């Protein structure tokens, strides 16, 4: 356990920040799942609309370094390719 006041404060802040990041990471995964669900439904126009909304979420979370930028780019690329394949 932290011994100094500064270390105790940093531990508190780290706990709060970790909880916040978990929520953002969850919304990242949810955005991807929504697009996959639209792709499985087979409606290309609906999938494109959902993908457009999800891109904003994916990019913002990558900009905050919650997930790596390459992970976000890879996910967007794969979703885009799957939509094109419809």
KAPE-V799190 format. One record per pair of residues at least 12 apart in sequence whose ideal C-beta (glycine too) atoms are under 10 Angstrom apart, sorted by the first residue. I is the first residue (numbers start at 1). J is the second residue. D is the distance in whole Angstrom. If there is no record, write none. Layout:
{{I;J;D} {I;J;D}}
This chain:
{{20;64;10} {20;66;9} {21;61;9} {21;64;8} {21;65;9} {21;66;5} {21;67;10} {22;66;9} {23;66;10} {24;57;9} {24;60;9} {24;61;5} {24;64;7} {24;66;5} {24;67;9} {25;61;7} {25;66;6} {25;67;7} {27;54;10} {27;57;6} {27;58;10} {27;60;9} {27;61;7} {27;66;9} {28;54;9} {28;57;7} {28;58;6} {28;60;9} {28;61;5} {28;62;8} {28;66;7} {28;67;6} {28;71;9} {28;72;8} {28;75;8} {29;61;10} {29;67;9} {29;75;10} {30;54;9} {30;57;8} {31;50;9} {31;51;9} {31;53;8} {31;54;4} {31;55;8} {31;56;9} {31;57;4} {31;58;6} {31;61;8} {31;75;9} {31;79;10} {32;51;10} {32;54;7} {32;57;9} {32;58;7} {32;72;10} {32;75;6} {32;76;9} {32;78;9} {32;79;7} {33;54;9} {34;47;10} {34;50;5} {34;51;9} {34;53;8} {34;54;6} {34;57;9} {35;47;7} {35;48;9} {35;49;10} {35;50;5} {35;51;5} {35;52;10} {35;53;9} {35;54;5} {35;55;9} {35;58;9} {35;75;9} {35;76;9} {35;78;10} {35;79;5} {35;80;9} {35;82;8} {35;83;8} {36;50;9} {36;54;10} {36;78;10} {36;79;7} {36;82;8} {37;50;8} {38;50;5} {38;51;8} {38;54;9} {38;79;10} {38;82;10} {38;83;8} {38;86;10} {39;51;9} {39;79;8} {39;82;5} {39;83;6} {39;85;9} {39;86;7} {40;82;9} {41;86;10} {42;86;7} {43;86;8} {44;83;7} {44;84;9} {44;85;10} {44;86;4} {45;83;10} {45;86;10} {47;79;9} {47;82;8} {47;83;5} {47;86;7} {48;80;9} {48;83;6} {48;84;10} {48;86;9} {50;79;9} {50;83;9} {51;76;8} {51;79;6} {51;80;7} {51;82;9} {51;83;6} {54;75;9} {54;76;8} {54;79;7} {55;72;9} {55;75;10} {55;76;6} {55;79;9} {55;80;9} {57;72;10} {58;71;9} {58;72;5} {58;73;9} {58;75;6} {58;76;6} {58;79;9} {59;72;7} {59;73;9} {59;76;8} {60;72;10} {62;75;9} {62;76;9}}
